Amino acid sequence: MSTNRMIFTDRKDAAVRLKEHLPRDRMKQEKWHLVAVSSGGLELMYYMNERLNLAKDFLFSAGIYAPKNSECELARVSEHEEIVINDSLVKTFDIKYDYIYGEASRKYEEKILSYIYKYRKGKHFEDMEGRTILLVDEGAESGLKLMAAIKTVLAMRPKAVYVAVPVLPSDLLDSLEPLTDEIFFISALDDYIDTKSYYESFEPVTDAQIAQYLGE
């Protein structure tokens, strides 16, 4: 499918529609663990989890950007210090890998640890060994957030890893499928622009909302 039109009214609309694609009875029976990979994914997950009441969490990560382009994400580091790198971009911009690893360490110390203390009171992400995990995001562009999350939880030896995302690029879908047990989505687009283009309302998720979504 290929389209540039608006798809969702807001994250709640996306969550309600995506939920129809999920195996809800099996999720409840097997006690899946829901894990958001972004603040927008956390809001989406909050609405998806209504009446399911499954365990939930937020796996923090931080982007690593090109030195002279703050919008060009080269890599991402998760709170377990797992790193995923867009090698083609790194080579295109002739970026040294030492820069990536140095920035990963800095972002972990300056950003991720602050998120952990702010939103979990210093408690680190739970061990997911033997659990069935559903990673949730509001959309995907480069896929680095989802890749970092998948790499992080796979290292914990879970029982299964699923992904739920309303809209994503079709080529990213092809890349993610071999790494997961299944991907639940509504639209995979050949000419993906950016995630906000597919929402009529795409407001930033506030700190108060993050605390609410994690606390309830």
N, C-alpha and C positions, 0 to 999 in steps of 0.2 A: 504494500500500500504506500502511496506517495501523496502527501498533501501539505499545504502550508497554512491551512485555515485553523482557527481556534477550535480546540477539541473540548476543553473542560471549562466550566464556569469558574471553579476554584478548586482547592485541594480537597475539600469535603466532597464535591461532586466527583472528582477523580477517584477518591477512596471508595465511595459507594458503588461506582461502576466497576472498579477493579475487584472489589470484594465478590462480585458475582462470578468471577473467574476462579476463585479460590475454592479448594476442597474443605469447606468450613467444618463439616462433621468430622473429617479425619484430623483436622488441625486440633480440634477440641479433644478428641479421643487420644491422640498422640502427644498432646501438650506441647505444641510447637512453641518455640521461643522467638518472639518478634524483635528484630534489631534494625533500628533506623540508621542510615549512613549519612544523613544530613539533617539540618533543622527542618527543612521542608518535608523530608521523608518522615520525620518524627510527627509532624502535624497530620500527614496522610495516614500514618500508622495508628495514631490516636483514634481517628474516625473508623478505620478498618477494624479496630479491636473492640468496638462497641458490640456488646452481647457475646463476644467471644471470651473476653476477660483473660487473655493469655499473658504470660510473663513478657515483659518488654524491657528494652534498653536502647541506648544510643552509643554506637561505636564511633568515637571521635577520631578525626583525621585532619590533616592540614596539607594544603597545596604548596608545591614548590614551583616558583615561577621563573621565567627567563629574566636575566639581570636587567635588561633594558626594555622589558615588556611585561608589565604587572598583570596583564590579562592572559598571557600565554602560559598555561599550566604544563610544566614539563614532567612532573612526578607528584606522588602523594605519599605521605608517611602516616601510618595508623598509630593508635595509642600503644600498640604492642611493638612499635618500631619496625613494622613490616613496611617495605618500600616497593612501590611499583613505578616504573619509569617508562615514559613514551620515548623509546630509543630513536625513532625516526626524527622527532623534533629535536632531541639532544644533538643528533648528528647534523641536522639541517642548520642549527644555530651554532654549531661547533662549540658546544658546552662541555666542559670537563666534568667527568663523573665525580671528581673530588668536590666540585661545587655542589652537586646534587646531595652527596652524603653529608657535607658540612651544613647545608641548609636544612636537611632532614633533622639533624641533631638540634639545630637552633630552633626550628619550629616545634619540635617535641618539647624542648625545655620551656620555651616562651609561650606557646599557645596551648598545646594539648594538655600539659600538666595543669594549666590554669583552668581548662574546661573540667578536668577531673575533680579538682578541688571545688570549683564553683557549683557544679551540678550534681556531683556524687559525694561531696564532702570528703574527697581524697580516696574514695573506694575505687579500685581499678575494675576494669571490665571482667565479668565473670568467666570462669573456665567453661567452655561449651562442649567438653568431651562427652560423647555419647548422646548429645541432644540433637533434636531436629530444629534447624534454624531457618527463619524466613527473613532475608535481608530486604529492606524496604527503602525506596527512594521515590522522589516525585517525578523524575525524568533522568535521562542520562545523555551527556554530550560526548566527552572523551571516554567516559566509563572508568576513569581512574578511581573515583570514590568507591564504586562497586568492586573493582578489581582489588583495591587495597583491603576492603572488607572481606572479600572472598578469601584472599591469601591469608588474612589474619585468622579467620575462623577455621579454615582447613588445617592450619597448623595445630589446632586444638583437638583434632580428630573427632569431629562431630559425627553423629549418625547419618545426617543428610543436610544438604544446604540448598535452599530454594531462594529465588529472587522474585520480588513483586515490584513492578514499575509500570505506571500507566502508559508511558510513551518512551521510545528509545530509537536510535538509529538502527536500521536493518543490519548493517555490517557489524555493529557492536553485538547485536543479538547472536550473530554467527560466532563471534569470539567468546561470548560468555557461556553459551550452551554446553561446550565440552567441560566446563569447570563446575557446573552445577547439576543438581538432580532434575530441576525443571525451572523454567522462567514463566511467570504469570504476567501477562501484559495485555493491553488493549490495542495499541498500534505500534508497528515497527515501520519506520519511515525511511525511504531511500534518500530524501533530500532534507534531512533534519537540520533545522536552523539553530535554535537554542531553546531550552526548556520553557522559559517564560513566554515564548511565542505561542505555546499551546494551552495557555490559561488566560481567560479574560481578566481574572483577578489573581495577582501573584505578589501579595504583600509579604514583606520580610517577617520572619517568625521572631517574636520578641523574647527577651530573657524570661519574662514572666510566663509566657506561654510554654517555653521549654521546661521550666520548673513545674508548671501545671501538668504537662503531658507526661513527664517522668514520674511525678509524685502521685498521680491518681492510680 
